Amino acid sequence: MGDHSSIKRRLAAILAADIAGYSRLMGEDEASTVRDLKGHQAVILPLVGRYGGRIIDTAGDGILAEFPSVINATECAVEIQTIMATRNEVVPESRRMLFRIGINLGDVIHDETRIYGDGINIAARLEGIAEPGGICISRQVFDQVSRALKADFQALGPRTLKNIAQPVDVFAIAPADRGAGPGVTAPNAVDLKQEIRFCTAPDGVQLAYSTIGQGPPLMKTGNWMTHLEYDLESPIWRHLYRELLKDHTLVRYDARGNGLSDRTVDEISFDAFVSDLETVVDAAGITRFALLGISQGCAVSIAYAVRHPERVSHLILYGGYALGWNKRARSAAQKEEDAALLTLMRLGWGKENPAFRQLFTSQFMPGGTKEQADWFNELERITVSGDVAARMFEANGETDVTALLPQVRVPTLVLHARDDARVPFEAGRRMAAGIPGAQFVTLQGRNHLFLETEPAFGQFLEHTRAFLAT
């Protein structure tokens, strides 16, 4: 008799998804299909964590995820289809990617990384019979969600599914409304449509800025490696912006030399960064607002708040410093590492092979998955040239706003990850200590840019929302 003491079972809602006609799309244009798939995955995959689920596998065009709540699993599926319907509106019909989704509630066997059992197999078979853009669920799921979700359910009756011993009672949820007919609307869907405009800095540099969301204005100070369009799809930034714009009109801009702003510029300096923030604020027409600085954007935000205290209602500083890396006390090893980074930026930044950029990526998000690291590598390449990146890195190293800290007169919240691999925790602590009355919050983690699935992200949102409510 076998020993089953190590086998772990649990009841879970399983979501299985794939793209209808994916093989055809790959056969027609492999490069474009892979690129489009990555773009969709950047939008879709974070939803799983947002609804309390866990991704098990993302091989090829497929998604396999488990949820402790069957209602959350179904809401997640609904939002996936709603978002994909919107994204496909501007895509030629022959190139549209339409997900088919199946959801089942059943007993699964699990180990540390994978799950097994008929509960998964049934979800996969339900996915296979779903209409493109649609969702099929089992009777067990329907019984739990039919009263909780306002949706258009259609009974398909018992279906015999491949390699499943007993017929499965199946229900379909109508595809997301694309302009006609009944459907279902995701309860937590967020409108990510932004308006992009341009303004001109005093030295003639064209700066791209955007507004998105509704509510009191929240200005995010520009930092390097951003792209107004790309960031809304990137798992590096998208989850943060999605949450911030739920309660605010979020104003962002690409720093000079980055993204949609002028990429070739003569001056890269701290004074220019502060002046650019002033230019965007005036162009956006906002008179009083909360100001968010991230990383090197913190020092720029501090300088602005000292110059214009009447315009800043709240100052939020995450992962920042008052003293640049070249002005801090460093060990010989740290000096060598910084010199190596500078060389890598100039020599390997624009290469298609991301190996040169991997050292830099590992400092910003050492706890990231391979997929997230790949996205960050691509973010580096498409947002800024190697030459500008090196010049910005050098300018950031010479930053020193320590004399301005005692002059900050606006309510200030400073947050820093305990084991930040890029900016030392002590740099953030010292910055907070120098600002009169500043609140300091330690976040758990080592990623300089927090990821959606780590506790630091939830902690950041909790403290930031409470602070902005005061």
N, C-alpha and C positions, 0 to 999 in steps of 0.2 A: 504494500500500500504506500503510495507516494506521500512525501512530506509537503503539505500545502501551507505550513505555518508562515512561510515568508510571502505568500500571495496576498496582495492587498486589493480589496474591492471597494467600490463606492458607486453611488448613483450620481450620474452626471448628464447634463445636456450637451450633446455633441453637435457641432455645426461643421458641415462639410461643404465646400464650394469649389467650383472650377469654372473655366470660361468656355462657353459654347463655341465650337468651331475654332479652337485655339490652334490645332494642327494646320488648318487651312491658312490662318493668318501667318503662321510661321513659314509655311511654304511659299507664300506670296512675297513676304518681306521680313526676313528674320530679324535684321537689325532694328527696324522700326517697331516690330512687335515686342522685342525685349525691352526697348526703351519705353514704350507705352505701358507695358506691364509694370515696370519699375515705378513709373509715375502713379499708376493706380494703386499699387501696393503701398506706396508711401502714405496715401490717403486712407486706405481701407484697413490695413493691419493695426494701426493704433486704436481703432474702434474696439477691437477685442479687449484690450486692457481697460479701456474706458468703461466697458460694460461688465467688468469684473471677471473676464475670461482669461484663458491662457492658450497661447498658440502652441500646438503640438508639432505641426509640420507645414512647410510652405514650398514643397517640392514643385518645380515647374510652375504651372498656372494654378495649382491647387492650394487650398487653405483647409487645415484641420484644426479645430479649436474645441476646448471644453469649457463649460460654464457651470458654476454651482447652482445658478438660477436659470430655469428654463424660460422665464419671462425675459430676463436679460439677454439670453441667447437669441430669442426671437426679435427683440427690439434691435439688437445689433444687426441681425440679418436685414431687417426692414431699413435701417439707416444705410447699410451698404448699398442696397438696391436703389434707394432714393438718391444717394450721392452719385452713383454710377449713371443713373438716368440723366442727371444734370450734366455730368461730364461728357456723356455721349451725344448731347444735343449739338455740339459743334464739330462732331467727328463724322466723316462720310459713312453712310450706312454699312458699306462693305468692310470698313475698318473698325467698327464698333466692337468693344469687348463687353459681352453680356454675361454676367455671372449667373450660374444655376446654384441654388442653395438647398441643402437638405438638413433638417434638424430632427433629432430623435432624443428621447429621454430613456436611458437604460443603464443597466449595470455594466461597469467596466472594470477591467483589471489594470493596474498601473504599477510602474516602477518609477525610478527617479526622473526619467525623461520621456517615456512613451506610455501609451495606453492601448489596450487590446480588448476584443470582445465583440459580440453581436451588436451591442449598442452602437459601436462605430460603424460596423458593416451596414447596418440598416440606414444610418445617416448618409453613407456614401451612395447607397442604392436610391435613396430618396432624391439626392442631388441629381442622379442620372436621369430621373424621369421628370424633373422640374423643367418648366418652360424657360427659355433664355430670358433673364431679367426677373424670374419668378422664384418662389420659395415653396417647397413641399415639406410638410410636417407629418409626423405620425399621430395616431389617436392619443397616445400618452401626452404629447406636447399640446395638442388641441384642447384636451380637457383642462389643462392648466392655464392656457393663455386666452382662450376664447372670450372669457369674461373680463380679462384684464386689459386687452388691447382692442381698440376700435379699428377693426380691419375687415376686409372683404374676404371671408373664408369660403372656399368652395369644396364641398365633399366630393372626392373622387372615388370613394368606395374601396373595398378590399383589393389590393394589388399583390400579385405574385412577383416577388423580387428575386433576382438571381442569387443563388446560394443561401437564401433565407428559407428556413424550413416551413414556416407558417405564413399565410397571407398577412399583409400589413394594411391596416385601415389608414388611408391617406387623405390629407386635406391640402389644398393649395391656397396660398395667399396671393392675391392679385399682384402683378408687377407694379412697381412704383409708378404713380401717375406721371405721364409724360405729356400732359395737355388734354387728355380725353379719357373718359371712362373712370370707373371707381378704382380705388386702390387703397393704399395705406400710407400714412405719413409718419415718419419717425418722430417720436416725441421730443428727442433731444437734438434734432438737426439744427445746425448753425449755418447761417448764410455767410459764405466766404467770398462774396463778391466785393471787390475793392475798386476804388477809384485812384488811378495813378496820374499824378501831375508832375510838372517840372518847375523849378525855380532857379534863380541865378545867384551864386555867391558873389561877394564884392570883387573877387579876382576873375570873374567870368566863368567859373566852373558851373556846369549844369548839374543840379541835384534832383534826383527822382524821389518823390515822397508819395505816400498813399494814406488814405483814410478808409477805415472799415469798421463796421459795428455801429452800435447806438448807445448813447448814454454820456456821462461826464467824460471829458477828454482825458486820455492817457497818452502822453508822448514818450516814445522809446528813443533814447539817444542812439545815434548811429555807431556801429562798431564794424570792424572789418569782417569779411567773408559773409556778406548778406546779399540777397537778391530778392527784391520785392515779390516777384512772381514765383520763383523757385521755392522760396521759404515756406509758402503756404502748402506745398506738397511734400516737403522734406520732413522726415521723422526727427530731425534735429531741432526744428523750430515750431513746426505746425501745432503740436499739442499745446504749447505755451500760448501762442496767439489765439488759438481757438477758445481757450478758457478766458483770456483777458478781454476779448471782445464781446463776451456774453453780457458784461455789465458796463462796458465803456466804448466810446469811440476811440479806437486805437489809431494813432498816427505814427507811422514808421518812415524811415528814409534810408537809402543806401548811402553810406559814407563816400566821400570823394575817392575815386579810383576803384569803386566796387559796384557790382550789380548793374543797375540801369543808369546810375549816375555816370558822369564822364570818367572814362577809364584811364585816360592819359592826362595827367595833371602835373603842373610844375611844382606846386607847394604841397608838401605833406608835413604838417606840424601840429602840435597841440593847439596853438592859437587858431589855426585854420579850422580845426575840428570844432572848437567852441563857436567860432563865427558861423560855421555851417549850421549848427543847431539854432542859432539866433535867426538865420535866414529862413529855415524851414518853419519855425514857429510863426514868424511873421507872415509867410506865404500861406500857411494853413489857416490863419485868421483866428487863432485861439488866444484868449487873453489870460486865462488862469487854468491851470491843469496840474495833474499829477505827473511826475517825471520819473521814468525808469531808466536806470543805467545798468548795463551788464558788462562785466570784464573791464576793458579799457574805457568803456562808456561811462563808468562810474566817476572817474576824475573829470571828464568833460561835463557831466551833470553837476558835479560839485561847483565847478567854476561858473556854470550858468546860474545856479541857484544863488551864488554869492552876488553875481552881477544883477540878477533880476529877482529878488526875493518876493516881490509883490505878485509875480506871475506863477510861482510854484506853490501849490497847495500842499503837496506831499512829495517827499524825495525817497525813492526806493533804490537801493544799491545792492546788486548781487554779484558775488565773485570778483570784486574789484580791489583796487589798491590806490593809495595816495602817492606812493613812491614807485616809479618804474623799475623794471628788473635790473637795469644797468646802474641804478643808484642804490640798490640794496646791497647789504653785505652778502657775499656769495662765496662758496667754497671753490677750490680750483676745479673740481669736477663739474660744478654747476656752470662755471664760466666756459669750460670746454663744450658743454652741452649746448649752451646758448650760441656759441660761435658755430657749432655744427648745424644748428637749426637755421641760422642766417645763411650759411653756405648752401644748405639744401633748398631753401626758398629760391635762391637765385639760379641754381643749376637744375633742379628737378621738379619745380612746382608745376610747370605746364605740360609735363609728360603724360601721355595716355596711361602708361604703367604707373600705378599709384605707389609703388614701392618707396620712391623718394619722399612721399608725403606721409608715409605711415608713422614715422617717428612723431611728427607733429600731431597727427590724429590721436595717437595713443596717449598723449598728454591731455588732450581735451576731453576724451571720453574713454578712459581705459576699461571701463566696465561695459562698453557697448558690445552688441553682437556683431558678427561679421557683416551682416547686411547694413547695420547702422554705420559701421566704420566705412563701408563702401560708399554710402551716401555722403558721409562727411568728406571723404576723399574727393568725390565728385563736386561737392559744394566748394571746396577749395579751388578746384580747377576752373569752374565756370564763373566764379564771383570776382576773382581778382588775379592779375598777372603776378608772376614770380617777382618781378622787379618792384612793383607797388607793394606787394606783401612784405618784402624785405625792408622797404623804406618805412612802412607803417610799423613793423616790428621794432625797428630802430627808434622811431619817434616815440612809441609807447615806452620803450626802455628809458627814455630821458624825462618822462613825466615826473612832475613834483608839485603836488598841490597841498603839501603838508601845512604851509603857511595859511592856506585858505580854510582849513578845517574849523578853526575856532570862530570863523566868520559866518558859518552856516547858521541861518536863523529860521529855517523851516523844519517842520516835523520830519524826522528821518528814520527810516528802517534799513538796517544793514543785515544782509544774510550772506553766509559763506559756508561751503561744504567743509566738514571737518578734515577730510583727507584729500582736498582738491589737489590734483596732480599737476595743474598748470600754475595757479596763483596760490602761494602759500597761505594757509589759514591765518598765520600771524599777520600777514599784510592786511587782511580784512579786519581782523580784530583791532589793529592799531588805527585803521581808518575810522572805525566806529568810535574808538576811545577818544579820538580827537575832535569829534563833532558834539557840541553841547546837547545833552539830552537824547542822543541817538539810541534807539532800541537795537540790540544786537541779538541775532538768532543764529544758532549753529544748526546746520542741516546735516543729516547723515548721508555720507556718500563720498566718492572720490572723483566723480565726473565733474569737470569744470562746467560743462553744459549738461544740465540734468536731463535724463531721459524720461519718457512718459511712464515707464514701468517701475521706476525706483521711488522709494519713499520720499526722497528730497523734493520731488515735484509736488506731491500732495502737501508737504510741509510748507513749501514756498507759497502755494496758492492759499492755504489756510491763513498764514500769517499776513500775507499781502492783502487779502480781502478784509481781514479784521482791521488792519492798519488804515486802509482806504475808507473804511466805514466811520472812522473817527473824525 
